Amino acid sequence: MGGQTQAVDYAFINALGTISAAIGATPSITLPEEIKNGLDVVGNALQATGNGLDANISEGLDAVVAPCKASATDSSSMGP
């Protein structure tokens, strides 16, 4: 499976988790509390799974490395 296809699949898992958690957290929806709690837990688990899998296929740490490079450059211009 290609990286783009995996990213779409993982985003879909994350979206399902977001929807499930939102339904579980909506006070105006009349469901038994046990079901709402279950939807919330399952939704959070799906979100975590989707995010974890998406991070696993990332093509590098550009989002993390770029700010570090910028701050290193900025701190050197500050002087001793």
PyMOL Python script that loads the backbone (N, CA, C, O; Angstrom):
from pymol import cmd

cmd.read_pdbstr("""\
ATOM      1  N   MET A   1       0.848  -1.166   0.000  1.00  0.00           N
ATOM      2  CA  MET A   1       0.000   0.000   0.000  1.00  0.00           C
ATOM      3  C   MET A   1       0.897   1.232   0.000  1.00  0.00           C
ATOM      4  O   MET A   1       1.867   1.297   0.754  1.00  0.00           O
ATOM      5  N   GLY A   2       0.570   2.220  -0.854  1.00  0.00           N
ATOM      6  CA  GLY A   2       1.377   3.426  -0.945  1.00  0.00           C
ATOM      7  C   GLY A   2       1.204   4.331   0.248  1.00  0.00           C
ATOM      8  O   GLY A   2       0.239   4.217   1.003  1.00  0.00           O
ATOM      9  N   GLY A   3       2.153   5.231   0.407  1.00  0.00           N
ATOM     10  CA  GLY A   3       2.130   6.143   1.539  1.00  0.00           C
ATOM     11  C   GLY A   3       0.907   7.041   1.546  1.00  0.00           C
ATOM     12  O   GLY A   3       0.339   7.317   2.603  1.00  0.00           O
ATOM     13  N   GLN A   4       0.489   7.508   0.341  1.00  0.00           N
ATOM     14  CA  GLN A   4      -0.694   8.371   0.280  1.00  0.00           C
ATOM     15  C   GLN A   4      -1.952   7.605   0.664  1.00  0.00           C
ATOM     16  O   GLN A   4      -2.814   8.131   1.368  1.00  0.00           O
ATOM     17  N   THR A   5      -2.057   6.370   0.204  1.00  0.00           N
ATOM     18  CA  THR A   5      -3.222   5.552   0.541  1.00  0.00           C
ATOM     19  C   THR A   5      -3.259   5.286   2.038  1.00  0.00           C
ATOM     20  O   THR A   5      -4.320   5.339   2.659  1.00  0.00           O
ATOM     21  N   GLN A   6      -2.100   5.001   2.611  1.00  0.00           N
ATOM     22  CA  GLN A   6      -2.046   4.772   4.054  1.00  0.00           C
ATOM     23  C   GLN A   6      -2.455   6.033   4.809  1.00  0.00           C
ATOM     24  O   GLN A   6      -3.197   5.959   5.788  1.00  0.00           O
ATOM     25  N   ALA A   7      -1.977   7.181   4.362  1.00  0.00           N
ATOM     26  CA  ALA A   7      -2.307   8.432   5.042  1.00  0.00           C
ATOM     27  C   ALA A   7      -3.808   8.680   5.017  1.00  0.00           C
ATOM     28  O   ALA A   7      -4.379   9.138   6.007  1.00  0.00           O
ATOM     29  N   VAL A   8      -4.448   8.382   3.896  1.00  0.00           N
ATOM     30  CA  VAL A   8      -5.897   8.556   3.796  1.00  0.00           C
ATOM     31  C   VAL A   8      -6.610   7.583   4.735  1.00  0.00           C
ATOM     32  O   VAL A   8      -7.555   7.956   5.431  1.00  0.00           O
ATOM     33  N   ASP A   9      -6.148   6.337   4.747  1.00  0.00           N
ATOM     34  CA  ASP A   9      -6.748   5.342   5.639  1.00  0.00           C
ATOM     35  C   ASP A   9      -6.624   5.764   7.095  1.00  0.00           C
ATOM     36  O   ASP A   9      -7.581   5.648   7.860  1.00  0.00           O
ATOM     37  N   TYR A  10      -5.449   6.253   7.481  1.00  0.00           N
ATOM     38  CA  TYR A  10      -5.217   6.639   8.864  1.00  0.00           C
ATOM     39  C   TYR A  10      -6.023   7.889   9.221  1.00  0.00           C
ATOM     40  O   TYR A  10      -6.504   8.016  10.347  1.00  0.00           O
ATOM     41  N   ALA A  11      -6.172   8.807   8.271  1.00  0.00           N
ATOM     42  CA  ALA A  11      -7.003   9.989   8.507  1.00  0.00           C
ATOM     43  C   ALA A  11      -8.466   9.580   8.686  1.00  0.00           C
ATOM     44  O   ALA A  11      -9.187  10.179   9.484  1.00  0.00           O
ATOM     45  N   PHE A  12      -8.900   8.564   7.945  1.00  0.00           N
ATOM     46  CA  PHE A  12     -10.264   8.066   8.070  1.00  0.00           C
ATOM     47  C   PHE A  12     -10.478   7.447   9.454  1.00  0.00           C
ATOM     48  O   PHE A  12     -11.518   7.662  10.076  1.00  0.00           O
ATOM     49  N   ILE A  13      -9.504   6.685   9.930  1.00  0.00           N
ATOM     50  CA  ILE A  13      -9.591   6.102  11.282  1.00  0.00           C
ATOM     51  C   ILE A  13      -9.688   7.217  12.314  1.00  0.00           C
ATOM     52  O   ILE A  13     -10.490   7.145  13.245  1.00  0.00           O
ATOM     53  N   ASN A  14      -8.876   8.236  12.144  1.00  0.00           N
ATOM     54  CA  ASN A  14      -8.889   9.372  13.061  1.00  0.00           C
ATOM     55  C   ASN A  14     -10.244  10.080  13.015  1.00  0.00           C
ATOM     56  O   ASN A  14     -10.779  10.460  14.057  1.00  0.00           O
ATOM     57  N   ALA A  15     -10.801  10.259  11.815  1.00  0.00           N
ATOM     58  CA  ALA A  15     -12.103  10.922  11.676  1.00  0.00           C
ATOM     59  C   ALA A  15     -13.212  10.118  12.344  1.00  0.00           C
ATOM     60  O   ALA A  15     -14.083  10.687  13.003  1.00  0.00           O
ATOM     61  N   LEU A  16     -13.183   8.802  12.177  1.00  0.00           N
ATOM     62  CA  LEU A  16     -14.175   7.957  12.855  1.00  0.00           C
ATOM     63  C   LEU A  16     -14.073   8.120  14.371  1.00  0.00           C
ATOM     64  O   LEU A  16     -15.084   8.170  15.072  1.00  0.00           O
ATOM     65  N   GLY A  17     -12.851   8.202  14.858  1.00  0.00           N
ATOM     66  CA  GLY A  17     -12.651   8.399  16.292  1.00  0.00           C
ATOM     67  C   GLY A  17     -13.169   9.741  16.759  1.00  0.00           C
ATOM     68  O   GLY A  17     -13.773   9.841  17.827  1.00  0.00           O
ATOM     69  N   THR A  18     -12.936  10.778  15.963  1.00  0.00           N
ATOM     70  CA  THR A  18     -13.416  12.108  16.319  1.00  0.00           C
ATOM     71  C   THR A  18     -14.940  12.136  16.378  1.00  0.00           C
ATOM     72  O   THR A  18     -15.521  12.707  17.300  1.00  0.00           O
ATOM     73  N   ILE A  19     -15.580  11.518  15.391  1.00  0.00           N
ATOM     74  CA  ILE A  19     -17.042  11.484  15.362  1.00  0.00           C
ATOM     75  C   ILE A  19     -17.595  10.691  16.550  1.00  0.00           C
ATOM     76  O   ILE A  19     -18.543  11.125  17.205  1.00  0.00           O
ATOM     77  N   SER A  20     -17.005   9.542  16.819  1.00  0.00           N
ATOM     78  CA  SER A  20     -17.463   8.717  17.944  1.00  0.00           C
ATOM     79  C   SER A  20     -17.319   9.457  19.267  1.00  0.00           C
ATOM     80  O   SER A  20     -18.239   9.462  20.085  1.00  0.00           O
ATOM     81  N   ALA A  21     -16.162  10.081  19.473  1.00  0.00           N
ATOM     82  CA  ALA A  21     -15.928  10.810  20.722  1.00  0.00           C
ATOM     83  C   ALA A  21     -16.875  11.999  20.836  1.00  0.00           C
ATOM     84  O   ALA A  21     -17.356  12.303  21.928  1.00  0.00           O
ATOM     85  N   ALA A  22     -17.146  12.673  19.723  1.00  0.00           N
ATOM     86  CA  ALA A  22     -18.052  13.820  19.752  1.00  0.00           C
ATOM     87  C   ALA A  22     -19.475  13.393  20.109  1.00  0.00           C
ATOM     88  O   ALA A  22     -20.156  14.069  20.880  1.00  0.00           O
ATOM     89  N   ILE A  23     -19.916  12.276  19.551  1.00  0.00           N
ATOM     90  CA  ILE A  23     -21.255  11.774  19.888  1.00  0.00           C
ATOM     91  C   ILE A  23     -21.316  11.417  21.368  1.00  0.00           C
ATOM     92  O   ILE A  23     -22.294  11.725  22.051  1.00  0.00           O
ATOM     93  N   GLY A  24     -20.275  10.772  21.853  1.00  0.00           N
ATOM     94  CA  GLY A  24     -20.244  10.401  23.267  1.00  0.00           C
ATOM     95  C   GLY A  24     -20.198  11.591  24.207  1.00  0.00           C
ATOM     96  O   GLY A  24     -20.650  11.495  25.348  1.00  0.00           O
ATOM     97  N   ALA A  25     -19.657  12.718  23.743  1.00  0.00           N
ATOM     98  CA  ALA A  25     -19.513  13.890  24.607  1.00  0.00           C
ATOM     99  C   ALA A  25     -20.647  14.899  24.453  1.00  0.00           C
ATOM    100  O   ALA A  25     -20.678  15.899  25.169  1.00  0.00           O
ATOM    101  N   THR A  26     -21.573  14.656  23.538  1.00  0.00           N
ATOM    102  CA  THR A  26     -22.658  15.604  23.300  1.00  0.00           C
ATOM    103  C   THR A  26     -23.769  15.411  24.338  1.00  0.00           C
ATOM    104  O   THR A  26     -24.401  14.356  24.386  1.00  0.00           O
ATOM    105  N   PRO A  27     -24.000  16.425  25.161  1.00  0.00           N
ATOM    106  CA  PRO A  27     -24.994  16.276  26.225  1.00  0.00           C
ATOM    107  C   PRO A  27     -26.440  16.165  25.717  1.00  0.00           C
ATOM    108  O   PRO A  27     -27.272  15.533  26.367  1.00  0.00           O
ATOM    109  N   SER A  28     -26.740  16.767  24.576  1.00  0.00           N
ATOM    110  CA  SER A  28     -28.125  16.776  24.102  1.00  0.00           C
ATOM    111  C   SER A  28     -28.556  15.456  23.461  1.00  0.00           C
ATOM    112  O   SER A  28     -29.744  15.262  23.203  1.00  0.00           O
ATOM    113  N   ILE A  29     -27.630  14.560  23.205  1.00  0.00           N
ATOM    114  CA  ILE A  29     -27.974  13.251  22.657  1.00  0.00           C
ATOM    115  C   ILE A  29     -28.385  12.350  23.815  1.00  0.00           C
ATOM    116  O   ILE A  29     -27.633  12.157  24.771  1.00  0.00           O
ATOM    117  N   THR A  30     -29.582  11.808  23.710  1.00  0.00           N
ATOM    118  CA  THR A  30     -30.110  10.990  24.807  1.00  0.00           C
ATOM    119  C   THR A  30     -29.750   9.522  24.592  1.00  0.00           C
ATOM    120  O   THR A  30     -30.467   8.769  23.933  1.00  0.00           O
ATOM    121  N   LEU A  31     -28.650   9.159  25.153  1.00  0.00           N
ATOM    122  CA  LEU A  31     -28.178   7.776  25.170  1.00  0.00           C
ATOM    123  C   LEU A  31     -27.850   7.427  26.614  1.00  0.00           C
ATOM    124  O   LEU A  31     -27.535   8.309  27.413  1.00  0.00           O
ATOM    125  N   PRO A  32     -27.924   6.151  26.949  1.00  0.00           N
ATOM    126  CA  PRO A  32     -27.488   5.764  28.301  1.00  0.00           C
ATOM    127  C   PRO A  32     -26.029   6.179  28.541  1.00  0.00           C
ATOM    128  O   PRO A  32     -25.203   6.142  27.630  1.00  0.00           O
ATOM    129  N   GLU A  33     -25.741   6.562  29.745  1.00  0.00           N
ATOM    130  CA  GLU A  33     -24.398   7.048  30.092  1.00  0.00           C
ATOM    131  C   GLU A  33     -23.324   6.018  29.773  1.00  0.00           C
ATOM    132  O   GLU A  33     -22.220   6.380  29.367  1.00  0.00           O
ATOM    133  N   GLU A  34     -23.635   4.749  29.951  1.00  0.00           N
ATOM    134  CA  GLU A  34     -22.663   3.690  29.661  1.00  0.00           C
ATOM    135  C   GLU A  34     -22.284   3.678  28.180  1.00  0.00           C
ATOM    136  O   GLU A  34     -21.118   3.480  27.841  1.00  0.00           O
ATOM    137  N   ILE A  35     -23.246   3.886  27.315  1.00  0.00           N
ATOM    138  CA  ILE A  35     -22.974   3.917  25.874  1.00  0.00           C
ATOM    139  C   ILE A  35     -22.179   5.164  25.516  1.00  0.00           C
ATOM    140  O   ILE A  35     -21.247   5.100  24.715  1.00  0.00           O
ATOM    141  N   LYS A  36     -22.545   6.310  26.112  1.00  0.00           N
ATOM    142  CA  LYS A  36     -21.802   7.546  25.844  1.00  0.00           C
ATOM    143  C   LYS A  36     -20.344   7.411  26.265  1.00  0.00           C
ATOM    144  O   LYS A  36     -19.441   7.828  25.540  1.00  0.00           O
ATOM    145  N   ASN A  37     -20.120   6.825  27.439  1.00  0.00           N
ATOM    146  CA  ASN A  37     -18.747   6.620  27.897  1.00  0.00           C
ATOM    147  C   ASN A  37     -17.990   5.675  26.962  1.00  0.00           C
ATOM    148  O   ASN A  37     -16.814   5.887  26.666  1.00  0.00           O
ATOM    149  N   GLY A  38     -18.680   4.636  26.506  1.00  0.00           N
ATOM    150  CA  GLY A  38     -18.061   3.699  25.572  1.00  0.00           C
ATOM    151  C   GLY A  38     -17.686   4.362  24.258  1.00  0.00           C
ATOM    152  O   GLY A  38     -16.605   4.122  23.722  1.00  0.00           O
ATOM    153  N   LEU A  39     -18.580   5.197  23.740  1.00  0.00           N
ATOM    154  CA  LEU A  39     -18.279   5.919  22.503  1.00  0.00           C
ATOM    155  C   LEU A  39     -17.091   6.852  22.688  1.00  0.00           C
ATOM    156  O   LEU A  39     -16.250   6.992  21.800  1.00  0.00           O
ATOM    157  N   ASP A  40     -17.034   7.478  23.835  1.00  0.00           N
ATOM    158  CA  ASP A  40     -15.928   8.393  24.127  1.00  0.00           C
ATOM    159  C   ASP A  40     -14.592   7.638  24.173  1.00  0.00           C
ATOM    160  O   ASP A  40     -13.601   8.075  23.587  1.00  0.00           O
ATOM    161  N   VAL A  41     -14.583   6.516  24.868  1.00  0.00           N
ATOM    162  CA  VAL A  41     -13.346   5.725  24.989  1.00  0.00           C
ATOM    163  C   VAL A  41     -12.931   5.149  23.641  1.00  0.00           C
ATOM    164  O   VAL A  41     -11.762   5.229  23.263  1.00  0.00           O
ATOM    165  N   VAL A  42     -13.880   4.570  22.917  1.00  0.00           N
ATOM    166  CA  VAL A  42     -13.562   3.999  21.601  1.00  0.00           C
ATOM    167  C   VAL A  42     -13.105   5.098  20.651  1.00  0.00           C
ATOM    168  O   VAL A  42     -12.152   4.913  19.894  1.00  0.00           O
ATOM    169  N   GLY A  43     -13.789   6.250  20.692  1.00  0.00           N
ATOM    170  CA  GLY A  43     -13.397   7.369  19.835  1.00  0.00           C
ATOM    171  C   GLY A  43     -11.986   7.836  20.117  1.00  0.00           C
ATOM    172  O   GLY A  43     -11.210   8.072  19.191  1.00  0.00           O
ATOM    173  N   ASN A  44     -11.647   7.971  21.387  1.00  0.00           N
ATOM    174  CA  ASN A  44     -10.288   8.391  21.744  1.00  0.00           C
ATOM    175  C   ASN A  44      -9.254   7.352  21.318  1.00  0.00           C
ATOM    176  O   ASN A  44      -8.157   7.702  20.883  1.00  0.00           O
ATOM    177  N   ALA A  45      -9.606   6.078  21.445  1.00  0.00           N
ATOM    178  CA  ALA A  45      -8.679   5.019  21.024  1.00  0.00           C
ATOM    179  C   ALA A  45      -8.465   5.047  19.511  1.00  0.00           C
ATOM    180  O   ALA A  45      -7.344   4.871  19.035  1.00  0.00           O
ATOM    181  N   LEU A  46      -9.546   5.270  18.760  1.00  0.00           N
ATOM    182  CA  LEU A  46      -9.408   5.353  17.304  1.00  0.00           C
ATOM    183  C   LEU A  46      -8.571   6.565  16.899  1.00  0.00           C
ATOM    184  O   LEU A  46      -7.749   6.478  15.987  1.00  0.00           O
ATOM    185  N   GLN A  47      -8.778   7.682  17.569  1.00  0.00           N
ATOM    186  CA  GLN A  47      -7.979   8.871  17.278  1.00  0.00           C
ATOM    187  C   GLN A  47      -6.495   8.611  17.553  1.00  0.00           C
ATOM    188  O   GLN A  47      -5.635   8.957  16.743  1.00  0.00           O
ATOM    189  N   ALA A  48      -6.214   8.013  18.677  1.00  0.00           N
ATOM    190  CA  ALA A  48      -4.825   7.721  19.028  1.00  0.00           C
ATOM    191  C   ALA A  48      -4.203   6.753  18.029  1.00  0.00           C
ATOM    192  O   ALA A  48      -3.046   6.911  17.642  1.00  0.00           O
ATOM    193  N   THR A  49      -4.972   5.752  17.613  1.00  0.00           N
ATOM    194  CA  THR A  49      -4.467   4.782  16.638  1.00  0.00           C
ATOM    195  C   THR A  49      -4.180   5.460  15.309  1.00  0.00           C
ATOM    196  O   THR A  49      -3.110   5.270  14.731  1.00  0.00           O
ATOM    197  N   GLY A  50      -5.131   6.253  14.820  1.00  0.00           N
ATOM    198  CA  GLY A  50      -4.934   6.954  13.551  1.00  0.00           C
ATOM    199  C   GLY A  50      -3.751   7.889  13.597  1.00  0.00           C
ATOM    200  O   GLY A  50      -2.958   7.935  12.657  1.00  0.00           O
ATOM    201  N   ASN A  51      -3.620   8.642  14.685  1.00  0.00           N
ATOM    202  CA  ASN A  51      -2.489   9.566  14.815  1.00  0.00           C
ATOM    203  C   ASN A  51      -1.164   8.824  14.910  1.00  0.00           C
ATOM    204  O   ASN A  51      -0.170   9.237  14.311  1.00  0.00           O
ATOM    205  N   GLY A  52      -1.150   7.734  15.658  1.00  0.00           N
ATOM    206  CA  GLY A  52       0.082   6.963  15.805  1.00  0.00           C
ATOM    207  C   GLY A  52       0.524   6.335  14.490  1.00  0.00           C
ATOM    208  O   GLY A  52       1.704   6.368  14.143  1.00  0.00           O
ATOM    209  N   LEU A  53      -0.425   5.769  13.768  1.00  0.00           N
ATOM    210  CA  LEU A  53      -0.087   5.169  12.473  1.00  0.00           C
ATOM    211  C   LEU A  53       0.352   6.237  11.486  1.00  0.00           C
ATOM    212  O   LEU A  53       1.280   6.015  10.708  1.00  0.00           O
ATOM    213  N   ASP A  54      -0.296   7.387  11.505  1.00  0.00           N
ATOM    214  CA  ASP A  54       0.084   8.474  10.611  1.00  0.00           C
ATOM    215  C   ASP A  54       1.495   8.961  10.924  1.00  0.00           C
ATOM    216  O   ASP A  54       2.280   9.225  10.014  1.00  0.00           O
ATOM    217  N   ALA A  55       1.810   9.077  12.195  1.00  0.00           N
ATOM    218  CA  ALA A  55       3.157   9.502  12.578  1.00  0.00           C
ATOM    219  C   ALA A  55       4.194   8.465  12.162  1.00  0.00           C
ATOM    220  O   ALA A  55       5.336   8.809  11.856  1.00  0.00           O
ATOM    221  N   ASN A  56       3.798   7.212  12.152  1.00  0.00           N
ATOM    222  CA  ASN A  56       4.716   6.135  11.785  1.00  0.00           C
ATOM    223  C   ASN A  56       5.137   6.207  10.322  1.00  0.00           C
ATOM    224  O   ASN A  56       6.247   5.801   9.979  1.00  0.00           O
ATOM    225  N   ILE A  57       4.259   6.723   9.453  1.00  0.00           N
ATOM    226  CA  ILE A  57       4.602   6.775   8.027  1.00  0.00           C
ATOM    227  C   ILE A  57       5.111   8.140   7.594  1.00  0.00           C
ATOM    228  O   ILE A  57       5.386   8.349   6.413  1.00  0.00           O
ATOM    229  N   SER A  58       5.239   9.066   8.525  1.00  0.00           N
ATOM    230  CA  SER A  58       5.720  10.401   8.177  1.00  0.00           C
ATOM    231  C   SER A  58       7.083  10.301   7.511  1.00  0.00           C
ATOM    232  O   SER A  58       7.889   9.424   7.824  1.00  0.00           O
ATOM    233  N   GLU A  59       7.318  11.216   6.591  1.00  0.00           N
ATOM    234  CA  GLU A  59       8.555  11.156   5.809  1.00  0.00           C
ATOM    235  C   GLU A  59       9.682  11.955   6.442  1.00  0.00           C
ATOM    236  O   GLU A  59      10.563  12.429   5.725  1.00  0.00           O
ATOM    237  N   GLY A  60       9.687  12.112   7.685  1.00  0.00           N
ATOM    238  CA  GLY A  60      10.757  12.851   8.345  1.00  0.00           C
ATOM    239  C   GLY A  60      10.199  13.668   9.486  1.00  0.00           C
ATOM    240  O   GLY A  60       9.010  13.611   9.801  1.00  0.00           O
ATOM    241  N   LEU A  61      11.068  14.412  10.083  1.00  0.00           N
ATOM    242  CA  LEU A  61      10.682  15.208  11.238  1.00  0.00           C
ATOM    243  C   LEU A  61      10.734  16.696  10.916  1.00  0.00           C
ATOM    244  O   LEU A  61      11.139  17.500  11.756  1.00  0.00           O
ATOM    245  N   ASP A  62      10.325  17.067   9.705  1.00  0.00           N
ATOM    246  CA  ASP A  62      10.398  18.463   9.290  1.00  0.00           C
ATOM    247  C   ASP A  62       9.678  19.390  10.259  1.00  0.00           C
ATOM    248  O   ASP A  62      10.163  20.485  10.545  1.00  0.00           O
ATOM    249  N   ALA A  63       8.542  18.969  10.761  1.00  0.00           N
ATOM    250  CA  ALA A  63       7.784  19.822  11.672  1.00  0.00           C
ATOM    251  C   ALA A  63       8.528  20.022  12.983  1.00  0.00           C
ATOM    252  O   ALA A  63       8.369  21.059  13.628  1.00  0.00           O
ATOM    253  N   VAL A  64       9.335  19.051  13.386  1.00  0.00           N
ATOM    254  CA  VAL A  64      10.073  19.162  14.635  1.00  0.00           C
ATOM    255  C   VAL A  64      11.432  19.802  14.404  1.00  0.00           C
ATOM    256  O   VAL A  64      11.879  20.613  15.215  1.00  0.00           O
ATOM    257  N   VAL A  65      12.092  19.451  13.313  1.00  0.00           N
ATOM    258  CA  VAL A  65      13.447  19.922  13.053  1.00  0.00           C
ATOM    259  C   VAL A  65      13.465  21.383  12.656  1.00  0.00           C
ATOM    260  O   VAL A  65      14.359  22.113  13.085  1.00  0.00           O
ATOM    261  N   ALA A  66      12.519  21.839  11.856  1.00  0.00           N
ATOM    262  CA  ALA A  66      12.529  23.213  11.365  1.00  0.00           C
ATOM    263  C   ALA A  66      12.524  24.237  12.499  1.00  0.00           C
ATOM    264  O   ALA A  66      13.339  25.159  12.466  1.00  0.00           O
ATOM    265  N   PRO A  67      11.650  24.125  13.499  1.00  0.00           N
ATOM    266  CA  PRO A  67      11.693  25.105  14.584  1.00  0.00           C
ATOM    267  C   PRO A  67      12.998  25.051  15.370  1.00  0.00           C
ATOM    268  O   PRO A  67      13.467  26.080  15.856  1.00  0.00           O
ATOM    269  N   CYS A  68      13.585  23.874  15.501  1.00  0.00           N
ATOM    270  CA  CYS A  68      14.842  23.759  16.227  1.00  0.00           C
ATOM    271  C   CYS A  68      15.953  24.492  15.490  1.00  0.00           C
ATOM    272  O   CYS A  68      16.771  25.167  16.115  1.00  0.00           O
ATOM    273  N   LYS A  69      15.990  24.368  14.176  1.00  0.00           N
ATOM    274  CA  LYS A  69      16.994  25.075  13.381  1.00  0.00           C
ATOM    275  C   LYS A  69      16.788  26.572  13.493  1.00  0.00           C
ATOM    276  O   LYS A  69      17.754  27.324  13.623  1.00  0.00           O
ATOM    277  N   ALA A  70      15.544  27.013  13.444  1.00  0.00           N
ATOM    278  CA  ALA A  70      15.259  28.439  13.534  1.00  0.00           C
ATOM    279  C   ALA A  70      15.657  28.987  14.896  1.00  0.00           C
ATOM    280  O   ALA A  70      16.222  30.077  14.982  1.00  0.00           O
ATOM    281  N   SER A  71      15.372  28.250  15.953  1.00  0.00           N
ATOM    282  CA  SER A  71      15.715  28.752  17.284  1.00  0.00           C
ATOM    283  C   SER A  71      17.218  28.743  17.496  1.00  0.00           C
ATOM    284  O   SER A  71      17.743  29.605  18.200  1.00  0.00           O
ATOM    285  N   ALA A  72      17.922  27.785  16.901  1.00  0.00           N
ATOM    286  CA  ALA A  72      19.386  27.768  17.010  1.00  0.00           C
ATOM    287  C   ALA A  72      19.967  28.981  16.298  1.00  0.00           C
ATOM    288  O   ALA A  72      20.931  29.576  16.779  1.00  0.00           O
ATOM    289  N   THR A  73      19.400  29.351  15.169  1.00  0.00           N
ATOM    290  CA  THR A  73      19.864  30.518  14.438  1.00  0.00           C
ATOM    291  C   THR A  73      19.552  31.784  15.221  1.00  0.00           C
ATOM    292  O   THR A  73      20.384  32.686  15.308  1.00  0.00           O
ATOM    293  N   ASP A  74      18.363  31.850  15.784  1.00  0.00           N
ATOM    294  CA  ASP A  74      17.967  33.021  16.545  1.00  0.00           C
ATOM    295  C   ASP A  74      18.812  33.210  17.791  1.00  0.00           C
ATOM    296  O   ASP A  74      19.161  34.342  18.126  1.00  0.00           O
ATOM    297  N   SER A  75      19.151  32.133  18.486  1.00  0.00           N
ATOM    298  CA  SER A  75      19.912  32.258  19.718  1.00  0.00           C
ATOM    299  C   SER A  75      21.347  32.687  19.450  1.00  0.00           C
ATOM    300  O   SER A  75      21.962  33.331  20.300  1.00  0.00           O
ATOM    301  N   SER A  76      21.903  32.339  18.269  1.00  0.00           N
ATOM    302  CA  SER A  76      23.264  32.731  17.986  1.00  0.00           C
ATOM    303  C   SER A  76      23.342  34.219  17.684  1.00  0.00           C
ATOM    304  O   SER A  76      24.392  34.836  17.864  1.00  0.00           O
ATOM    305  N   SER A  77      22.232  34.803  17.226  1.00  0.00           N
ATOM    306  CA  SER A  77      22.244  36.234  16.917  1.00  0.00           C
ATOM    307  C   SER A  77      22.040  37.081  18.172  1.00  0.00           C
ATOM    308  O   SER A  77      22.172  38.303  18.114  1.00  0.00           O
ATOM    309  N   MET A  78      21.722  36.457  19.295  1.00  0.00           N
ATOM    310  CA  MET A  78      21.472  37.191  20.518  1.00  0.00           C
ATOM    311  C   MET A  78      22.763  37.626  21.205  1.00  0.00           C
ATOM    312  O   MET A  78      22.754  38.550  22.019  1.00  0.00           O
ATOM    313  N   GLY A  79      23.844  36.980  20.888  1.00  0.00           N
ATOM    314  CA  GLY A  79      25.107  37.361  21.498  1.00  0.00           C
ATOM    315  C   GLY A  79      25.347  36.624  22.804  1.00  0.00           C
ATOM    316  O   GLY A  79      24.510  35.834  23.240  1.00  0.00           O
ATOM    317  N   PRO A  80      26.510  36.885  23.438  1.00  0.00           N
ATOM    318  CA  PRO A  80      26.843  36.155  24.684  1.00  0.00           C
ATOM    319  C   PRO A  80      26.048  36.607  25.860  1.00  0.00           C
ATOM    320  O   PRO A  80      26.222  36.085  26.961  1.00  0.00           O
TER     321      PRO A  80
END
""", "prot")
cmd.dss("prot")
cmd.show_as("cartoon", "prot")
cmd.util.cbc("prot")
cmd.orient("prot")
